[in-house]
Amino acid sequence: MKLDHINIVTADLDAAVKFFDDIMGMKVGPRPNFNSNGAWFYGEDGVPAPVHLNIGDETDGPTGNMDHIAFKGDDFDGLLERLTAHGFDYENRVVPGSGVRQVFFMSPFGIKFEVDFDPEVSA
């Protein structure tokens, strides 16, 4: 498994975008058509940067501004088996337009995790 991205919740999307553009040198790029508003960033070389923003109230979720940390996985069935065996609740989603499967779950230390799987890995 490898780190894929972090997802940050912000009440002021414009200010957050300006920060990542002006200070961090990242540019807003393509983002799937989710049911929520937000932005995905890309580095100067056009490579996806590991920062995603969602607009919302930072106090709505159990993790504050840091909505979740995402990893790229390669054993979809194994992850689900381990989560079930250890009594973790989880949620499956599919990214619109890409077929990428996502598994979301809370860690015992209060951080939400997402693990993404390529469509061919999770089919």
N, C-alpha and C positions, 0 to 999 in steps of 0.2 A: 504494500500500500504506500501511496505517496500523497503529500499534501496537495490539494487542488485549489482551494480558495477559502477566504473568510468572508462572512456575510455580516454587514454592519447595518443596523437600523438607525435612521436619522429622521427627525421631524423636519429638517430643512435640507431637502435634496439639493437645491441650487448651491447652498453654501458648501455642502460636502463635495459636490462635483468640482466647484471652484478650488477647494483645498487640494484635491487629488490632482487636478490639472496644474494649478499654479505652483504648488509646493512639491508634490511628488513626481511631476512630469508625466502623468498618465493621461490618456485620452479616452473619452467615452466611445464605446464601440457597440457592435451588434449584441442584442439581448433577446432571448426567446420571448414570445408573447405570453408572459405569465399573467395571472389575474391581479397582480400587484404592480405598482409603479416602482421604478428603480433605475439603476445604471450599472453596467459592467464596464470595467476599465481595461485598457490595453496599453502596453509599453510603447516607447518610441519606435521600436522595431516591428510593431503590429502584433506582437505575441500577446496572448491573453495574460493580463496581470491578475494576481490572486486576490483581487478585491472586488466584491459585489456590494452594492448598496440597495436597500429597500427603504421606501419612505414609510414612516409610521411613528407611533409614539414609543419612545425608548422605554417607557415604563409598562407597556402592554404585555410583554413576554417575560418568562421566568429568567431570561439571561441578559436583560438590559439591552444596551446598544449592540453587544456582540451576539447576534442572533444565532450563528452556528459556525462551526469549522468543518470544512468538507475535505474528504479524501477521495482519491481515485482507487477503486478496488478491482480485483479480478476473480473473486470467488463469491458470487452472489448467493448461491445456495448455502455455502459454508457459513457466510455471515448470518443469514436468517436462522440457520440451525443453532449457531452459537448464541445468538440473542434469545431465541426461544428456550434453549437449555438453561440459560442463566436468568430467566424470568424477566427479560427486558421487553417492554412494549415498544413497538416500532410502527412506522408508517411508510408505505411504498407510494411513490409518485413516478410519473413519466414526464420528462421535459417536453413541452409542446414543440412539435416539428422536428425533433431529433431522435426520439425513441430511447434516449438515455434514461436508464432507471436510477431512481434515487431512493435510498433508505435513510429515514430520519429516526433518531432515538436520543434520549437523554442519558448522559453519563451519570454515575453515582455522585460526581462532584459538581453537578449543576451546569454543565456545558452541553448544549445540543450538538450532536454530530450528524453529518450527512456523509454517506458513502455513495459515490456514483459508479455506475457500471455501463460500459459500452453496450449498445443494443445486442450485438452478437454474443457477448459474454452472459447477458442476462436473459436471453431468449429461451 
